Amino acid sequence: MAHYTLLDQNSLETILDNYPLGPPRDIAPLAGGQANSSIIFSTDNGSYVISVCDEKSFTELDLLTRTLEHLERHNIATTRLIRTTDDRRFIEHDSKPVYIKAFIGGTVPDSLTPEMAHQIGAALARLHEVPPQHYLPSSFSYGIESFSQINAEKGAFPQWLSQKTHYLRKCINPDLPRGLIHGDLFCDNTVFQGGKLAALLDFEEVCNYFLIFDLGMCAAGCCCPSGILSVELVTALSRGYQSVRPLSGLEKELFKCHIEYGAIATAFWRYRQYNIRLPQIGKSLAHEEMSALADRVAALSHKDFMEAVFSH
């Protein structure tokens, strides 16, 4: 079981000795994050977030921090990394990688309006225009390539996942466009200020993968209030996306399949995380929300979906 780091005042000050930020004040834990221990603090220079990566390796954080700077160079509104006084992107503390980023104020929405979904779609398309770096993984960290990790498990969910895996292979068409994807663009990875999208957050799953998968995952995470796919929100998301980057015919044809894929992958992650890696009784059934969503999306008429989302 992972040990989640608790930073005391002395540890924080030791870490900040490496940064040109000044003495910390107004220190508070930051909610959210599945694999980090994070706190927010202020100095005379601004507000910042420090994250201790309890599960992420130094190699993985190297990839993430390089990507954040790559995105900043391409004017993507996201986390701004703070470098150390000796120009490092991250440091080591208590044998774990640590990094600091500027705090982005605003509201993290629980749900979206169509206008908000449109903005997220356009931002995701702009992200997809950023050239992928050569060092990015070429598979998604909890995509279909990882599903075999629970093959030996007993129970209803591993059996369901096995059945879904066979079906999903038709989504993985090698002719689909690939590029730099976020991979986990749920509502809680966005920040709005005054009704305007201010930033996309948490590029923990960044990789070089199918662009339509990223849009499908975003639809599963942003357009399904109460676990029900909202055609209105999906349409707004798609329109926003296509205002920047039009989808190919093949991408449109496989969009619904990739919404289901996003829900299945998220269900797999939750099952693996809370039943195998970090068993938690209170979260042992967390995967059921997304597995139920996947089944609902699968039950939708493909023809009706295509007409509703793309006929306007």
N, C-alpha and C positions, 0 to 999 in steps of 0.2 A: 504494500500500500504506500502511496506517495506521502511524503511529509510536506505539508504546506508551511512555508516560512513565515514567521512572525517577526517583522522588523521592529526592534526597539529604537529608542532615540540614539543610542550609541552606534548601533549598526547603520542607521540612516546617515548619521554624520560621517562615519567612516567611508561609506560609499560616496557621499557628496564631496569628500576631500578630493575626489578625482575629477570634479566638474567645476566649471566657472560660473556657478549659479548663486553662491552666497548661502548664508545660514537659513535653514528651513523653519517654517512656522505653519500654523493651521494644518497640522498633519491629520489625515483621516484615511481609513481603509476605503478602497474603491470597490464597489459592488461589480459583479460580473467577472467573466474570465473563467475558463474551465481548467486551465493548466498553469496559471500564474498566481502569485501573491502580489497584489498591487496596492499602492497607497498614493494618494494625491497630497501634494504639499505646495506651499507658496514660498517664494523668496522675494526680495525687492525687484527681481527681474521678471517675475511672472509666476504662473502656476504650471505645475509639472506632474507627471505620473511616473513613478518608479516601479518597475516590474521585476520580480525575481522569478525566473523560469524554473518551476519545480519539476516539470516533466519534459521541457524542451532542452535538447542538447546544445552544446556550443556550436556544432555544425549547423543545426537547424536555426539557431538565432543569427548566425552569420548570414544565412540565406535571407531571413526575414529582414534584417537591418539593411542589407545591401539592396533589397527590393524596395524598402521604404524610401531610400535615397534615390533610387531609379525612378520611382513614381513622382517624387518631388521635382526631379529634373524635367519630367514631362507634364508638370502642372496639374497633376491629379490631386484633388483636395482630400488629403488623408493625414495621418499622424506624421508630425515632423520630429525626426530623430534629433536628439541632443548628443553631440560628440563630447568626449572628455577633453580635459585641458591638453592632453598629449595626442589628441585626434583619433581616439579609438571609438568604434561604434558601440561597444559594450565592454563590460569588465567581468571579473569573477569575484564572487563573494560567497563565502561558506561553501565553496566547491560548486556553486551554481552560477549560470550566466545571468547578468543583470543589465538592464538598459533603461534609459530615461527618455521620455518623449514629452513634448509640449502638450499641456491639457487643452482640449477643445471644448469650450462651453457650449451649452445649448440643451435641447431636449431630445432624448432617445425615445422614439414613439413606441407605444404598445401596439398600435394599429395604424393603418394608412388610409388616407383619402385617395381618390383616383388621381388628383393632382400631385400628391406626394409620390404615388407609384410611378407616374409619368416621369418625374424628376429622377427617381432612382434608376429607371430604365435608361434614360439618357446618360446618366453618369456611368452606368455599367458599360454602355456602348463606347463611351470615351475611354474607359479603362481598357477595353478590348482593342483599341487602336494603338496602345503602347506596345512597342516591340518586346517580345519575351527575351529575357536574358538566357544565355547559353547554359547557365548552371541550374536553371529551374528543373524540378522533377517533371518527368513526362507522364506521370500518372497521378490521379487524385488520391490523397492519403487515406481516405476511407471510402473509396469508390469500389466498383465491382471487382477490381484486382485484389482487394483485401477481404472480400466476403468469405473466402475459404478459411479464414482464421477461426471461425466458429463452427466449422463443419462437424467437429467431433462433439459439440455440445448436444445435449438432449433437450427436448422440449418443443413446444409449438413454434416459437419464433425461428430457431434454426431451420426447422422444416419449411416454414413459410418462406424464409430467405432463399433457401435452395430452389424452391419453385420459381420465385421471382427472378433469380439469377439467370435461369434459362430464358425467360421471357425478355429480360433486359438486353440480352446480347444483340437484339435487332436494333437497339438504340445506338450501339457502338459501331457506327458506319465510318470506315476509315476516310471517306471522302468529306466528312464534316470538317469545317474550318476549325483550326486550333489556334491557341494563343495564350497570352497571360490572363489567367482567371483569378478571381477572388476566392471562390469556392464555398463561401459560407455567408452570403449576403442576406442575412435575416434582418428584421426591423431593428433588433438591438445592436446591429453593427452599422447603424446610420445615426447621424446627428443633424437635427434641424434647428435653424435659428430664424425666428419670425416667419415660419412657414416655408422657408427656403432650405434646401439641402445644403448643409455646410461641409460634410465630410463622410467618407466611407472609412470604416474602422476595421481593425483586427484582420490583417492579411496573414493569419497563421497558416492557412491552407493554400497559399499561393502556389501555382504550378502552371505548366504549359499543357493545357488540356482542351477539350472541346468547348468552344464558346457557347454553344446552345445548352450545354450542361449547366454552365454558370447562370444563364437566364432561367433555366428550369429550376435550379436550386433556389434562386431568388424568388421565383413565383411560389414555390413551396413554403418558403420562409416568410414572405411578405404579403401574400395575396390569399391567405387561407384563414380568415377570422373564424374562431371556434372550430377549426379543423375542417372547414368546408371551403372548397375552391370557389373564389369569387370571380366569375367571368368578367365582371366590370373592372376589377382591379388588374386581372391578368391582361385584359385588353389595353388598359391605360399603361401598364408596364411595357407591353410590347410596342405600343405606339411611341412611347418615349424612347425606347431603344432604337426603333427604326427611324426616328427623326435624325439619328446620328449615323447609324450603321444598318442599312436594310438587310433583312434576313434572306438567305438563299431559299430556293424552293425546298431543298432537302431539309434545311433547318426548320422551316415552317412545318413540314410533314412530320418531323420527329420532336417537335416542341412538347406536345402533351406527354410523349413517352419520357422526355427528360425531366418534366415536372415530377412524374412518378419516380424516376430514378433518383432525383434529389431527395424525395421523401423517404425512399427505401434506404439510401445511404445514411441519412440522418438517423433513421430508426436503428440501423446497424450500429452506428457510432454510440448511440445511447445504450443499447443493449450491451455492447462490449465494455463500455466505460463503467456502467453501474451494476453489471452482473459478473464481470470477469476481472477487469483491471482494478477498479475501486468499488467493490460491492457496497451498496447503500440500500438498506431496506426501504427507505422512503422514496427512492428513485428507481427501484428495480423494475418498475413497470413504465418508466418514462418513455420507452420506445413505442409503446402502444399508440400514442397520439399520432405519430408519423406513419406507423404501419397502417393504421386505419385510414389516414389521408391517402396513402398510396393506393389502397384498395378502392377508395371513392373515385380517385382520378382515373384508375383503370376502368371503372364501370361507366365512365362518361362516353357518350357516342363520339367517335373521332370526327365524323362528319359535322355534327352539331358544334363541336369545339372549334373546328377550323372555320366554320361559317361565322360563329360568334366573335372570334378573336381577329380574324383576318379579312372579313368580307367588307369592312367599312372603308 
